Amino acid sequence: MDPKTYAGVWPDVLDQADRVLRARLDEDTADGDETLHSLAMMLEMASRNAAEGNLYQATVPLAYCETLAQRL
């Protein structure tokens, strides 16, 4: 995701990233990777927090995303 695509509007960036990840998980007919599902859950939380205007609180699940992504 390139924040410039959404003019740096972080709620929109996070929402689109959440949609892309969930679409990819939905395409996978197998159960999928548990790490990816956890990543999707944290990204959804970050997206929700950002949409509510709380960008600081959005950083918490994003930090978990970073930790989870290291497993991939």
C-alpha positions in Angstrom: 0.0 0.0 0.0 1.3 3.4 -0.9 -0.1 6.2 1.3 0.3 8.6 -1.5 -2.5 6.8 -3.4 -4.9 8.0 -0.7 -3.2 11.4 -0.3 -1.8 10.2 3.0 -5.2 9.9 4.7 -4.3 7.1 7.1 -7.8 5.9 7.8 -8.3 5.3 4.0 -4.9 3.7 3.7 -5.5 1.3 6.5 -9.0 0.5 5.3 -7.7 -0.4 1.9 -4.9 -2.5 3.3 -7.5 -4.4 5.4 -9.7 -5.0 2.3 -6.8 -6.2 0.2 -5.6 -8.6 2.9 -9.1 -10.0 3.5 -9.7 -10.4 -0.2 -6.5 -12.4 -0.5 -7.5 -14.6 2.5 -11.0 -15.1 1.0 -9.4 -16.3 -2.3 -7.4 -19.0 -0.5 -9.7 -22.0 -0.4 -7.5 -23.7 2.2 -7.7 -22.8 5.9 -4.8 -20.4 5.3 -2.0 -19.3 7.5 -2.9 -18.6 11.1 -0.3 -15.7 11.1 -2.1 -14.1 8.2 -5.5 -14.4 9.9 -4.0 -12.8 13.1 -2.5 -10.0 10.9 -5.8 -9.4 9.3 -7.5 -9.1 12.7 -4.9 -6.6 14.0 -5.1 -4.6 10.7 -8.9 -4.4 11.1 -8.5 -3.0 14.6 -6.0 -0.4 13.4 -8.3 0.6 10.6 -11.3 0.9 13.0 -9.3 3.1 15.4 -8.0 5.3 12.6 -11.6 5.7 11.2 -12.6 6.9 14.7 -9.9 9.5 14.5 -7.6 7.9 17.0 -4.4 7.4 15.0 -2.4 7.1 18.2 -4.5 4.1 19.3 -4.2 2.6 15.7 -0.4 2.3 16.3 -0.9 -0.4 18.9 -2.4 -3.1 16.6 0.0 -1.9 13.8 2.9 -2.7 16.1 1.5 -6.2 16.5 1.2 -6.4 12.8 4.9 -5.6 12.5 5.7 -8.4 15.0 3.4 -10.9 13.2 4.8 -10.0 9.8 8.3 -11.0 11.0 7.0 -14.6 11.1 6.2 -14.6 7.4 
